Amino acid sequence: MKFKLDENIGRRGLEVLKAAGHDVMTVREQDLGGGADEELFNVCAAEGRVLITLDHDFGHVLRFPPGESAGIVVLELGSRATLQAIVGRLRDFLAVLQSQSVSGALWIVEPGRVRIHLGDEQE
């Protein structure tokens, strides 16, 4: 699967996804850091890449309709964003990905659960 990691996810996250056999690009590799969220959403959609981010703004389905994308994954880390928490959420995501498609959906990956909003649903 093709993913784009937002600038708030480090190299360890990249390594976890690549080790699982996925095609991964980063915002930094494409000099998209600091750009508007809408630009990042549009680039991911044009490239057919699932966006993986810590940015809760991408959870707003009216602003970023998941059905118009390859998928959006927001990692929920709680009050402390640690490397261990990021890697844990990515592993949780990969476990669910084995049985469900993220294509055109918004996934909120929380400790112990994944909430999935399909692209045609409204919040």
Protein Blocks (a to p, Z undefined) as FASTA:
>chain_A
ZZdddfkbcfklmmmmmmnopacddfklnopghiafklmmmmmmmnopacddfblklmmm
klmgfklpgbdcdddebjbdcfklmmmmmmmmmmmmmmpcfehpacdddehiacdddfkb
cZZ
